[in-house]
Amino acid sequence: MALTDLLEQHSTAIAERLFVGFAGWDDLVARVRAEELSKTRPCYCDEQVWTFLVGCGYAAASELGVKALTNRAAGRPRLADAPQPQDLV
């Protein structure tokens, strides 16, 4: 499942704890999607996008959410003891 799918699936729960502000939810999700669809491996190099992803992870599941989203965005392999994106919320 793509990061943007997770963001959209859990957007209501995330929005209860995370105020996005002027950047706009849809714009940030579109920027994450653009990274996912890039020809090369997504880098999520945009500081605002990375901050958004970390904030969403925390809003969804505190420290476990940050770890799961960070691992997913970094392309790290799934570890048995690591939280997984489906664990968010």
FENSULRA-V751260 format. One record per pair of residues at least 12 apart in sequence whose ideal C-beta (glycine too) atoms are under 7 Angstrom apart, sorted by the first residue. I is the first residue (numbers start at 1). GAP is how many residues later the second one is. Records with the same first field share a line. If there is no record, write none. Layout:
BEGIN
I = GAP ; GAP
END
This chain:
BEGIN
1 = 84
2 = 34
3 = 29 ; 33 ; 69 ; 70
4 = 25 ; 28 ; 29 ; 32
6 = 79 ; 82
7 = 22 ; 25 ; 49
8 = 21
10 = 50 ; 78 ; 79
13 = 47 ; 76
14 = 42 ; 45 ; 46
17 = 42
18 = 37 ; 38 ; 41
23 = 25
28 = 21 ; 24
31 = 15 ; 18
32 = 17 ; 21
41 = 34
44 = 29
53 = 16 ; 20
54 = 12
56 = 13
57 = 12 ; 13
60 = 28 ; 29
61 = 26 ; 27 ; 28
64 = 19 ; 23
65 = 23
67 = 15 ; 16
68 = 15 ; 16 ; 17 ; 19 ; 20
69 = 16
72 = 13
END
